[in-house]
């Protein structure tokens, strides 16, 4: 029996097929440039081999059709796909856990689309397409926002008119929840403690980035807000920004909300500062010859340190800081910059361990702090798909517990 994990973006579709018994990946891949004539599908196998197919895919229906054809070619019996777990970015305050998808759930995800216009609509298209093409599989929604529904009201509320909150849903929701959940469970395991006895600061740093304060195993604060634009400096998103800037620029340049959305989502962050680079590797490569690249690095480091300091103050006691996602797992230069100067806070990085601890070189989760560091520092490769699969399987089997502290996750054992 197989479980399919699906992650539908605005012009992409990522997928992994897991063996339900071993919870290991059988095959996976991604579709890119959906809607364009040069769209393509890359299928990846556990032995490292890849298979590429270039074909015009104008929508997610065509993309998933092509994925299923490729799975057949890989000898996957589609009748054995008994569950499909869908990553849904925005669940608002309506979903505090993963749920089986029903007509009512679909309606609610659709109603929440204005809060995540770039993410929820493609997720809905993926859900409806999967229902049609895999009618015998149980469909499950796993929400990025669910992990953060434990935040107290003083953490998720904004100091804005009450009607904005009650009528428009204006509040902090947070994202990357499955990643923060996974790495916090693994960190507790590395410490030999129960998750409910741990305080962590988890740093999910990729093209998108977020920091989360975890007290007694649950999220109590996070840097991303009502949308995925706030908090840390990101590849194309600004992070924290005075809202007056948005109003001023819209007025001066006569921008529509849609145009401003594009600037904030696609033209800001590292790209906005450097005027050309989104990828940290490019920024770092040019830091000595391009002062804008130096500025971008210093800005990102400055903001990461601010959040670490703020969350240490909020938590009081911190067992470990965890770096994950593309940059967090693979950029030893930035990890060192993030931790340098925090020694008085009890954070001491082992520079040699840090330099060798790169997920792209096959290094698994590891401690990168010195033995005498009061606060441990870990590099833990995230596995959001495994969370999706285990939630889906548990809902299929009737063993799912919406309280993740009591959920029987294999990776928490």
Secondary structure in CASP SS format (residue, H / E / C, confidence):
PFRMAT SS
TARGET T0000
AUTHOR 0000-0000-0000
METHOD secondary structure of the structure
MODEL  1
X C 1.00
X E 1.00
X E 1.00
X E 1.00
X E 1.00
X E 1.00
X E 1.00
X E 1.00
X C 1.00
X C 1.00
X C 1.00
X C 1.00
X E 1.00
X E 1.00
X E 1.00
X E 1.00
X E 1.00
X E 1.00
X E 1.00
X C 1.00
X C 1.00
X C 1.00
X C 1.00
X E 1.00
X E 1.00
X E 1.00
X E 1.00
X E 1.00
X E 1.00
X E 1.00
X E 1.00
X E 1.00
X C 1.00
X C 1.00
X C 1.00
X C 1.00
X C 1.00
X C 1.00
X C 1.00
X E 1.00
X E 1.00
X E 1.00
X E 1.00
X E 1.00
X E 1.00
X C 1.00
X C 1.00
X C 1.00
X C 1.00
X E 1.00
X E 1.00
X E 1.00
X E 1.00
X E 1.00
X C 1.00
X C 1.00
X C 1.00
X C 1.00
X C 1.00
X H 1.00
X H 1.00
X H 1.00
X H 1.00
X H 1.00
X H 1.00
X H 1.00
X H 1.00
X H 1.00
X H 1.00
X H 1.00
X H 1.00
X H 1.00
X H 1.00
X C 1.00
X C 1.00
X C 1.00
X C 1.00
X H 1.00
X H 1.00
X H 1.00
X E 1.00
X E 1.00
X E 1.00
X E 1.00
X E 1.00
X E 1.00
X E 1.00
X E 1.00
X C 1.00
X C 1.00
X C 1.00
X C 1.00
X C 1.00
X C 1.00
X C 1.00
X C 1.00
X C 1.00
X C 1.00
X E 1.00
X E 1.00
X C 1.00
X C 1.00
X H 1.00
X H 1.00
X H 1.00
X H 1.00
X H 1.00
X H 1.00
X H 1.00
X H 1.00
X H 1.00
X H 1.00
X H 1.00
X H 1.00
X H 1.00
X C 1.00
X C 1.00
X C 1.00
X C 1.00
X H 1.00
X H 1.00
X H 1.00
X H 1.00
X H 1.00
X H 1.00
X H 1.00
X H 1.00
X H 1.00
X H 1.00
X H 1.00
X H 1.00
X H 1.00
X H 1.00
X C 1.00
X C 1.00
X C 1.00
X C 1.00
X E 1.00
X E 1.00
X E 1.00
X E 1.00
X E 1.00
X E 1.00
X C 1.00
X C 1.00
X H 1.00
X H 1.00
X H 1.00
X H 1.00
X H 1.00
X C 1.00
X C 1.00
X H 1.00
X H 1.00
X H 1.00
X H 1.00
X C 1.00
X C 1.00
X C 1.00
X C 1.00
X C 1.00
X H 1.00
X H 1.00
X H 1.00
X H 1.00
X H 1.00
X H 1.00
X H 1.00
X C 1.00
X C 1.00
X C 1.00
X C 1.00
X C 1.00
X C 1.00
X C 1.00
X C 1.00
X H 1.00
X H 1.00
X H 1.00
X H 1.00
X H 1.00
X H 1.00
X H 1.00
X H 1.00
X H 1.00
X H 1.00
X H 1.00
X H 1.00
X H 1.00
X H 1.00
X H 1.00
X C 1.00
X C 1.00
X C 1.00
X H 1.00
X H 1.00
X H 1.00
X C 1.00
X C 1.00
X E 1.00
X E 1.00
X E 1.00
X E 1.00
X E 1.00
X E 1.00
X C 1.00
X C 1.00
X C 1.00
X E 1.00
X E 1.00
X E 1.00
X E 1.00
X E 1.00
X E 1.00
X E 1.00
X C 1.00
X C 1.00
X E 1.00
X E 1.00
X E 1.00
X E 1.00
X E 1.00
X C 1.00
X C 1.00
X C 1.00
X C 1.00
X C 1.00
X C 1.00
X C 1.00
X C 1.00
X C 1.00
X C 1.00
X C 1.00
X C 1.00
X C 1.00
X C 1.00
X C 1.00
X C 1.00
X C 1.00
X C 1.00
X C 1.00
X C 1.00
X H 1.00
X H 1.00
X H 1.00
X H 1.00
X H 1.00
X H 1.00
X H 1.00
X H 1.00
X H 1.00
X H 1.00
X H 1.00
X C 1.00
X C 1.00
X C 1.00
X H 1.00
X H 1.00
X H 1.00
X H 1.00
X H 1.00
X H 1.00
X H 1.00
X H 1.00
X H 1.00
X H 1.00
X C 1.00
X C 1.00
X H 1.00
X H 1.00
X H 1.00
X H 1.00
X H 1.00
X H 1.00
X C 1.00
X C 1.00
X C 1.00
X C 1.00
X C 1.00
X H 1.00
X H 1.00
X H 1.00
X H 1.00
X H 1.00
X H 1.00
X C 1.00
X C 1.00
X C 1.00
X C 1.00
X C 1.00
X H 1.00
X H 1.00
X H 1.00
X H 1.00
X H 1.00
X H 1.00
X H 1.00
X H 1.00
X H 1.00
X H 1.00
X H 1.00
X H 1.00
X H 1.00
X H 1.00
X H 1.00
X H 1.00
X H 1.00
X H 1.00
X H 1.00
X H 1.00
X H 1.00
X H 1.00
X H 1.00
X H 1.00
X H 1.00
X C 1.00
X C 1.00
X C 1.00
X C 1.00
X E 1.00
X E 1.00
X E 1.00
X E 1.00
X E 1.00
X H 1.00
X H 1.00
X H 1.00
X H 1.00
X H 1.00
X H 1.00
X C 1.00
X H 1.00
X H 1.00
X H 1.00
X H 1.00
X H 1.00
X H 1.00
X H 1.00
X H 1.00
X C 1.00
X C 1.00
X C 1.00
X H 1.00
X H 1.00
X H 1.00
X C 1.00
X E 1.00
X C 1.00
X E 1.00
X C 1.00
X H 1.00
X H 1.00
X H 1.00
X H 1.00
X H 1.00
X H 1.00
X C 1.00
X C 1.00
X H 1.00
X H 1.00
X H 1.00
X C 1.00
X C 1.00
X C 1.00
X C 1.00
X E 1.00
X E 1.00
X C 1.00
X E 1.00
X C 1.00
X C 1.00
X C 1.00
X C 1.00
X C 1.00
X E 1.00
X E 1.00
X E 1.00
X E 1.00
X E 1.00
X C 1.00
X C 1.00
X C 1.00
X C 1.00
X H 1.00
X H 1.00
X H 1.00
X H 1.00
X H 1.00
X H 1.00
X H 1.00
X H 1.00
X H 1.00
X H 1.00
X H 1.00
X H 1.00
X H 1.00
X H 1.00
X C 1.00
X C 1.00
X C 1.00
X C 1.00
X C 1.00
X C 1.00
X C 1.00
X C 1.00
X C 1.00
X C 1.00
X C 1.00
X C 1.00
X H 1.00
X H 1.00
X H 1.00
X C 1.00
END
